[in-house]
Amino acid sequence: MLNAKEDDDGKVSILGDPVLAQAHDEFVPPTPKAYGNRIDFQLLRSLGNDDEQSFNPELPLHVNLENALGRCVTIHEPARQLPIIKAFLLLPSALINIAPIGIALGPSGSGKSTLCKVAAELHRVQILAASSTYAAVRNQVNTSRWFDEECVYERHTMLVFDDLKEHAFNPDLFTLFRCGYDRATETIAIATEGGKNLEFKSFCPKLFSTVSQFPFDSKYEELLRRSLVFFFQKDESQREYDDPSDIGWNEYSEAFRKKWEDNQNCLQFIELLKGFKSKPKGLNHSQWKISRPLVASLIANEIAPNYLTAIGLIKEYWAGMVPPKSPLFQILVDVIASQRTAWEQNLEHGYVGPFEISPKLVKDAVALAESLGQLDRRIQPHEIRDEMAALGWTLKKGDGGEIKWLND
């Protein structure tokens, strides 16, 4: 087995073959001239972070990662989601052929963007914005994934986006996610101005956060079946959290890098993958396809002690992966609840009348939610009608002859 190893001076050597090792002994990845002074400013900045020295070398990396996550965010349903989140973040991407997509989904302030920051810090990559150009995405993958310009010697990496909404998920980005999760389909041809096609290898795990539930739309079915969805909810405890940038991540990143520089660890991971050929009962084909590398990661990173425990964690994750109600649905539920409370209070003061809701009140509540960013797009009237119908409400003439929402 060949393995490219990067030493502390940035040089790469080839392990596993003495001939190639000798031939490539002096191979050095191209270094931009701007970095010729060799001053590691990132390391210098990190000296001002994390006086608590949170990384404990006596503990497994996944325990250190869990402790760091606990300082920054509260994971919803931790027994179901946390083991899978850790296994996903610690995937050795250069050793796998299927790279799951992670989707951090939740309302504003729920911690989903924090997970993206942690992933970016751990893998030493920049977070891409929804407005990032396709060229910027391509450059990010090439820079973080490859040691060399010829794209031969590979690093373990992850592509991280923050705050993707449906309108930003254009056909090019959809192709990147759809093709880049499988090495067999990772090569994308990009047309250039000269009429030639530029090939781009897009494979690597990807993580993005969103407030929108667009991945559950039927037109994004191909995205969803390649994805792990991590649900986030707001923490109402008023607890103060650390920002991931306040934690020194060098030791975490170094521990991850050194683990997968060890040929024996790499061989053991491959052996684990080779042993997971039969689909366990209770999982469909798509679920098992993206779960296989996670099972290997769970075991190799000591998150699970054995195969049976790892499969149990995987099955528990998928059993709870229930499509959520839409934000509009929840807003309408809240409107109905508040109006019912007001109606019951009126009854206590002698008011006698049906429980009905003004269409204008519902419309204004939806408009307010749009302005506050609780909805990522304009809601159409038929969507309100459909959601209200699902809740048992229809538009009819009320007692006063006006059109009202009435409960069937």
C-alpha positions, 0 to 999 in steps of 0.5 A: 500500500502506498501512502503519501506522508507530509512531514513538519517541513511540508515535504511529502514522501511515499511510504510502502515502496522503496523505489518510489520512496527514493524517486519522490524523496525530494518531492515538495508540494508547490508553495506560493511565493507569498508563503516563502517566509515560512511563518505560520501565522495561523499557529501564532494566532492559536497561541491566544486561544484556549488557555484551558488546553482542552485537548487531552492526549491521554483521551481518544480523539473522538472524546476530545472532539465531543468535549470541544463540541460540548463547549460550543453547542448543544447537540439535539438528541445526543444519544442518536446524533452525536456518535454519527456526527463524530464518525462523520467529522472524523472520516478519513476521506482519502480511504473511502469511495463513498463520502456522505453529505452532512446537512445541519438543519435547524432554526437560526441560533440553534447551533447548526453553523457552529457545527460547520465551524467545528468541521472547518477548524478540525480539517483546516479548511475555509467555510464557503458561503452560499454565494461562492462561485463554482471556481472558488469551490473547485479551488477549495477542493483542489487546495485542501484535498491534494498535496500536489498539482497533478492530483495524485497524493491525497489528503483527508478533507471536507468541504464546508458550506454555511447557510445554503438556501434553495435559491443558492442550490443552483444546477452546478452546485447540485451536480457537485453534491450529486456527483462528488459523493462517489469516486466513480462519478466524481469527475465533472467536466467544466466548459472553458472560454476556449471551448475546451473542457476542464476536468474537476475531481469533486469527491470528498465529504461535504457539510452544509447548514441551512434553515430551509427544509428544501432537501426534503422536497421531492426534486432534491431526492437525489441529494437527500438519499446521499445525506445524513441530516443532523437536526438542531433546536434552539437551547432555551437554557440561556447557557453561554457557549464558546465560539469554535474560533476560541478553541485551539484546534491544532492538537485536534487536527494534528491527532487526526493527521497523525492517526491516518499517516499510520499505514497500520491504521489505514490498512485496518480501516480498509479491512473493516470496509471490506468486511461490511458487504452484507446489508443489515436488516432494517436499512435500505440500500441507500442508507447502507451505502452511505452508512458503511464508511460511518460504521468503519469510522465508528470502530476505527475512531473508538466511538463504538467498540465493535461491529454490533454496537456500531450497527446499533448506533447506525440503526438508531440514527436512521430510525429517528430520521423522520422528515420534520414539519415545515417552518410554515406548519409550525408557524400556523400551529403557533397562530392557532394555539395563540388564537385558541388561548385568546378565544378561551379567555373571552369565553371566561368573560361571557363571550359566546361565539365560534372559534374562528381565525381571521385570514388577515391575521394568518397572512400577517403572521406569515409575513412577519416570519418571512421578515424575521428570516424564519422562512427562507422564501415567499410563501404562496397562498396555496401553501397556506391553504394546504398546511391549514387543511392538513391542520383541519382548517378551511376557508368558509363564511363565518357567522358574520358573513365574512370569510374566516378560517374555520375548524372542520 
